[in-house]
Amino acid sequence: MKDDCWNIIWSILAPPKVAAFSWKATHGRLGTRLNLYIQGSTNITSFMCPLCEETPETANHLFCHCNFLAILQNWLLENCWKINDEREIDSLDGLVNWTKENGSGHGMGNVI
């Protein structure tokens, strides 16, 4: 599935830095607090999400499960991209698939 995500990311014609960020997110390579903690960073005193403080900060949590960011995501979808989609996106793969299904025609490329 990860290779399919990579192909989808590049097929939406995002700028290279956005595609690279997306690749890192789907492959668990972002510098999240949990990843930095596992790598032994001495600057990390807690691996919990600093926004909601409910669970460890992972890419999957940030983009799919963080209640704080969900509010921001819904506002952006409704007010910037004029999308009202009630489906819950529960994984990074689901987010990539949603973008593939809904990205074109909503002006999302212009925002990126």
C-alpha positions as semicolon CSV with decimal commas, in nm:
position;residue;x (nm);y (nm);z (nm)
1;M;0,000;0,000;0,000
2;K;0,287;0,239;0,072
3;D;0,407;0,221;-0,292
4;D;0,052;0,300;-0,408
5;C;0,051;0,603;-0,176
6;W;0,379;0,724;-0,322
7;N;0,240;0,698;-0,676
8;I;-0,074;0,886;-0,572
9;I;0,129;1,159;-0,401
10;W;0,331;1,226;-0,716
11;S;0,026;1,198;-0,944
12;I;-0,154;1,493;-0,777
13;L;0,118;1,725;-0,909
14;A;0,207;1,872;-0,573
15;P;0,523;2,081;-0,545
16;P;0,829;1,861;-0,475
17;K;0,862;1,973;-0,112
18;V;0,495;1,887;-0,047
19;A;0,536;1,548;-0,213
20;A;0,852;1,481;-0,010
21;F;0,674;1,580;0,313
22;S;0,383;1,351;0,220
23;W;0,622;1,065;0,149
24;K;0,789;1,116;0,487
25;A;0,449;1,125;0,660
26;T;0,328;0,802;0,499
27;H;0,657;0,623;0,572
28;G;0,691;0,732;0,936
29;R;0,993;0,954;0,869
30;L;0,872;1,286;1,009
31;G;1,047;1,436;1,308
32;T;0,755;1,378;1,540
33;R;0,811;1,379;1,914
34;L;0,780;1,000;1,931
35;N;1,035;0,946;1,651
36;L;1,279;1,191;1,810
37;Y;1,231;1,026;2,150
38;I;1,298;0,680;2,003
39;Q;1,610;0,814;1,831
40;G;1,737;0,935;2,169
41;S;1,703;1,309;2,129
42;T;1,794;1,471;2,459
43;N;1,571;1,774;2,388
44;I;1,251;1,570;2,405
45;T;1,110;1,555;2,757
46;S;0,773;1,413;2,650
47;F;0,662;1,225;2,341
48;M;0,296;1,322;2,394
49;C;0,120;1,543;2,138
50;P;0,169;1,904;2,254
51;L;-0,163;2,010;2,100
52;C;-0,407;1,769;2,264
53;E;-0,178;1,598;2,521
54;E;-0,388;1,281;2,479
55;T;-0,157;1,041;2,293
56;P;0,199;1,011;2,159
57;E;0,275;1,247;1,872
58;T;0,301;1,038;1,554
59;A;0,228;1,140;1,195
60;N;-0,083;0,922;1,196
61;H;-0,206;1,091;1,514
62;L;-0,137;1,443;1,386
63;F;-0,304;1,400;1,049
64;C;-0,586;1,163;1,138
65;H;-0,666;1,148;1,509
66;C;-0,566;1,469;1,690
67;N;-0,888;1,636;1,808
68;F;-0,723;1,978;1,808
69;L;-0,608;1,948;1,446
70;A;-0,940;1,795;1,339
71;I;-1,109;2,125;1,419
72;L;-0,856;2,312;1,204
73;Q;-0,882;2,055;0,923
74;N;-1,263;2,079;0,913
75;W;-1,248;2,458;0,907
76;L;-1,000;2,454;0,616
77;L;-1,205;2,201;0,420
78;E;-1,528;2,396;0,463
79;N;-1,403;2,756;0,442
80;C;-1,099;2,743;0,212
81;W;-1,174;2,450;-0,016
82;K;-1,556;2,454;0,010
83;I;-1,569;2,082;0,086
84;N;-1,819;1,942;0,332
85;D;-1,720;1,578;0,378
86;E;-1,848;1,401;0,689
87;R;-1,641;1,084;0,635
88;E;-1,379;1,019;0,899
89;I;-1,027;0,971;0,770
90;D;-0,862;0,725;1,008
91;S;-0,516;0,669;0,857
92;L;-0,257;0,838;0,638
93;D;-0,343;0,594;0,359
94;G;-0,706;0,701;0,393
95;L;-0,602;1,067;0,373
96;V;-0,403;1,004;0,055
97;N;-0,694;0,813;-0,100
98;W;-0,937;1,091;-0,001
99;T;-0,706;1,344;-0,167
100;K;-0,694;1,134;-0,482
101;E;-1,075;1,111;-0,492
102;N;-1,146;1,474;-0,398
103;G;-0,834;1,680;-0,468
104;S;-0,892;1,781;-0,828
105;G;-1,157;2,039;-0,892
106;H;-1,157;2,180;-0,538
107;G;-0,868;2,419;-0,579
108;M;-0,652;2,224;-0,334
109;G;-0,353;2,245;-0,566
110;N;-0,370;2,623;-0,551
111;V;-0,357;2,620;-0,172
112;I;-0,050;2,395;-0,162
